Amino acid sequence: MSKRGIIGRVTQLSRADVNDLIDSAADPQSVLDQLARDFAANIADAEQAIAQLVCDLGANELDQEEDSGAVAAWSEAAEATSQAADLLRAEGVAADADRFDDLARIALGRQLTAEDDIKAVEHAIAAQTESIEILANGLHQMRIKLAELMHRQDKAVRRPGGQQAQSGPASGASPRDSGADPRDSGAGPRKSGAGRRGLLDPASEVDRFEQLVHREEARAYRAGEGNAPPEPRPAEPGRLGSDAEIEERLMALKTGRVMAAALARAQDPPIRSDQPFR
C-alpha cells in the first residue's frame, strides 16, 4: 500500500459530500452501501498507514539523536587531536604532530558526514510528521462520514422493504481521537549522546579516536551494511567530506585556541619593572 496513495484517497474521501452523492444517484441505496464499504476499507488502510509512519518516525528520531551524539563526539575528538598536534609541534616533534593533525582531519570529516545525516533525517521526519497529521485529520472526518452513512443505512432497514446494511462497524479511535500524540510509538528508550571529556595525553587520544571509529563501524554492521564486521582501519579524509571545509575547520580550531590564549594574556598583563607598587 503506497503511503502517498492512501493520503490521496483519505483526503478525497474526507472532503466528499456523501449526502449529495447519494441523493443525486440513480440508485441511492446501491451508492449508499458502496460508500459505506469504501469508507470502512479506507479507514482501515489509514489506520495501518499511520501505525507504520509512527514506527518509521520513531526510528528516525532515534537516528537523529544518535547522529547528534556522533557530531559532538567527533568534534571533541578533532579538538583534542588538533591540540595534541600543536603541543607536539611546539616541542619539535613534527612527525607526530602531523600524524595528530591527520587524525583531526579524519574526525572533522566524520563530523561533516554526521551533520549531513542529520539534515537528511530532518527532512524525513518533517515529511512523516506532515503525513501523520494529514492522515489523522482525514481519518477523523472519514469516521464522521461513515457514521452518517451507517445512520442512513439503519433508516433504510427500518423502512418497509429495506435491506440490511452491508458495511461493518466503524474502526476504533485514531491517535488523534484518543488525545494521544501520534508520534508516541513506544520506540523504546533513546540513546544518550556522547559524554564530555577533557584533553588527555596524546597516546590516550589515539585510543579514544580508534574507539570512535570502532563504534561507527559496529553501528554500520548492525544496520546490515555488511555480512561480517569490517576490519578496523583509518578512513581517508578526502572520502569523508569536503577537503576544503575540513581544512577550514581545522584552521578555525587552531586559530580559536591562539585567540583564546591571547585574550587570556591580555586580561592578565604582567607587571612591568617601571611601574611602582601601590
C-alpha positions in Angstrom: 0.0 0.0 0.0 1.5 3.3 -1.1 1.5 5.9 1.6 1.1 8.7 -1.0 -1.8 6.8 -2.5 -3.6 6.4 0.8 -3.1 10.0 1.7 -4.7 11.0 -1.6 -7.7 8.7 -1.0 -8.1 9.8 2.6 -8.0 13.4 1.5 -10.6 12.9 -1.2 -13.0 10.8 0.9 -12.7 13.2 3.9 -13.9 16.1 1.7 -16.6 14.2 -0.2 -20.2 15.3 0.2 -21.7 11.8 0.7 -25.3 13.1 1.1 -25.1 14.8 -2.3 -23.6 11.7 -3.9 -26.4 9.5 -2.6 -29.3 11.9 -3.3 -28.2 12.6 -6.9 -27.6 8.9 -7.7 -30.0 6.9 -9.9 -29.9 4.1 -7.3 -29.3 5.8 -3.9 -29.3 2.6 -1.9 -26.6 1.0 -4.0 -24.5 4.1 -3.8 -25.1 4.3 0.0 -23.9 0.7 0.5 -20.9 1.1 -1.7 -19.8 4.3 0.0 -20.1 2.6 3.4 -17.9 -0.2 2.2 -15.3 2.2 0.7 -15.2 4.3 3.8 -14.7 1.3 6.1 -11.9 -0.1 3.9 -10.1 3.2 3.7 -10.4 3.8 7.4 -8.6 0.5 8.0 -5.9 1.4 5.4 -5.4 4.8 7.0 -5.0 3.3 10.5 -2.4 0.9 9.1 -0.5 3.7 7.3 -0.5 5.8 10.5 0.9 2.9 12.5 3.7 2.4 10.0 4.5 6.1 9.8 4.6 6.4 13.6 7.1 3.4 13.7 9.3 5.0 11.0 9.2 8.3 12.7 10.3 6.9 16.0 13.2 5.1 14.3 14.3 8.3 12.5 14.1 10.3 15.7 16.4 7.8 17.4 18.8 8.0 14.4 18.8 11.8 14.6 19.7 11.7 18.3 22.4 9.2 17.7 23.8 11.4 14.8 23.8 14.4 17.1 25.8 12.5 19.6 28.2 11.5 16.9 28.7 15.1 15.8 29.6 16.1 19.4 31.9 13.2 19.8 33.8 13.8 16.6 34.0 17.5 17.2 35.6 16.8 20.6 38.0 14.3 19.1 39.1 16.8 16.4 39.7 19.5 19.0 41.7 17.1 21.3 43.9 15.6 18.5 44.5 19.1 17.0 45.5 20.5 20.3 47.8 17.5 20.9 49.4 18.2 17.5 50.1 21.8 18.4 51.7 20.7 21.7 53.9 18.2 19.9 54.9 20.7 17.2 55.8 23.2 19.9 58.1 20.5 21.4 59.7 20.0 18.0 58.2 16.6 17.3 57.0 17.5 13.8 56.3 13.9 12.5 54.0 13.0 15.4 52.3 16.5 15.2 51.5 15.9 11.5 50.0 12.5 12.5 47.7 14.0 15.0 46.6 16.7 12.6 45.7 13.9 10.1 43.6 12.3 12.9 41.9 15.7 13.5 41.1 15.9 9.7 39.6 12.4 9.8 37.5 13.4 12.8 36.3 16.6 11.1 35.3 14.6 8.0 33.3 12.2 10.1 31.7 15.2 11.9 30.6 16.5 8.4 29.2 13.2 7.5 27.2 13.0 10.7 25.9 16.6 10.1 24.8 15.6 6.6 23.0 12.6 8.1 21.1 14.9 10.5 20.0 17.1 7.6 18.7 14.1 5.7 16.8 12.6 8.6 15.3 16.0 9.4 13.6 16.1 6.0 12.3 12.6 6.5 11.0 13.5 10.0 9.2 16.6 8.7 7.6 14.6 5.8 6.5 11.8 8.1 5.1 14.2 10.7 3.1 16.0 8.0 1.7 12.8 6.6 0.6 11.6 10.1 -1.2 15.0 10.6 -2.9 14.7 7.2 -4.0 11.1 7.8 -5.1 11.7 11.3 -7.3 14.6 10.3 -8.7 12.7 7.3 -9.3 9.7 9.5 -11.4 11.7 11.9 -13.5 13.2 9.1 -14.0 9.7 7.5 -15.2 8.3 10.7 -17.8 11.1 11.0 -19.0 10.4 7.4 -19.1 6.7 7.9 -21.3 7.2 11.0 -23.6 9.3 8.8 -23.7 6.6 6.2 -24.5 3.9 8.7 -27.2 6.0 10.2 -28.8 6.3 6.8 -28.5 2.5 6.3 -30.2 1.9 9.6 -33.1 4.2 8.5 -33.3 2.3 5.2 -33.5 -1.0 7.0 -36.4 0.2 9.2 -38.4 1.3 6.2 -40.7 -1.3 4.7 -38.8 -3.4 2.2 -35.5 -2.1 3.4 -32.3 -4.2 3.1 -29.7 -4.9 5.8 -26.7 -2.6 5.6 -23.6 -4.4 4.3 -20.8 -2.3 5.7 -19.2 -3.3 9.0 -18.8 -1.1 12.1 -16.5 1.8 12.2 -13.0 1.2 13.2 -11.6 2.1 16.7 -10.4 5.6 17.7 -7.4 7.1 16.0 -4.4 8.5 17.9 -5.8 12.0 17.4 -9.3 11.0 18.6 -7.9 9.5 21.8 -6.0 12.6 22.6 -2.6 10.8 22.3 0.3 12.2 20.3 0.5 10.0 17.1 4.3 10.1 17.5 4.2 8.2 20.9 5.1 4.9 19.3 6.8 3.2 22.2 10.0 3.0 20.2 11.9 2.4 23.4 14.5 4.4 25.4 16.6 6.9 23.5 20.3 6.6 23.3 22.1 9.3 25.1 24.7 11.4 23.4 28.4 11.1 23.9 29.7 12.4 27.3 32.2 15.2 27.6 35.8 14.6 28.3 38.9 16.7 28.9 42.1 16.7 27.0 44.2 13.6 27.7 47.7 12.7 26.8 48.4 12.0 23.1 48.5 8.2 23.4 45.1 8.2 25.1 43.7 10.4 22.4 44.7 7.9 19.8 43.0 5.1 21.7 39.9 7.3 22.1 39.9 8.1 18.4 40.1 4.4 17.5 37.2 3.7 19.8 35.1 6.2 17.9 36.0 4.5 14.6 35.1 1.1 16.0 31.8 2.3 17.4 30.8 3.8 14.0 31.8 0.6 12.1 29.8 -1.5 14.6 26.8 0.7 14.0 27.1 0.2 10.3 27.3 -3.5 10.8 24.2 -3.6 13.0 22.3 -1.7 10.3 23.1 -4.6 7.9 25.6 -2.9 5.7 27.9 -5.9 5.7 27.8 -9.6 6.2 30.8 -9.6 8.6 32.3 -6.9 10.9 34.7 -4.8 8.9 38.4 -4.7 9.8 39.3 -1.5 11.8 41.1 1.0 9.6 41.5 4.7 9.4 39.4 6.5 6.9 40.8 8.8 4.2 39.9 12.4 4.9 39.0 13.2 1.3 36.4 10.4 1.3 34.5 11.7 4.3 33.7 15.3 3.4 34.8 18.4 1.6 38.6 18.7 1.9 38.4 22.5 1.8 35.8 22.6 4.6 37.8 20.2 6.6 40.9 22.4 6.3 38.9 25.5 7.2 37.5 23.8 10.3 40.9 22.6 11.3 42.4 26.1 10.9 39.4 27.5 12.9 40.2 25.1 15.8 43.8 26.2 15.9 43.1 29.9 15.4 40.4 29.8 18.1 42.9 28.4 20.6 45.5 31.1 19.7 43.0 33.9 20.1 41.7 32.4 23.4 45.3 32.3 24.7 46.0 35.9 23.6 42.8 37.1 25.2 43.7 35.4 28.5 47.1 37.1 28.4 45.6 40.5 27.7 43.2 40.1 30.6 46.2 39.4 33.0 49.1 41.6 31.9 52.5 41.1 33.5 53.8 43.8 36.0 56.4 46.0 34.4 59.5 47.0 36.3 59.0 50.7 35.8 55.5 50.6 37.4 55.6 51.4 41.2 53.8 49.2 43.6 50.7 50.7 45.2 
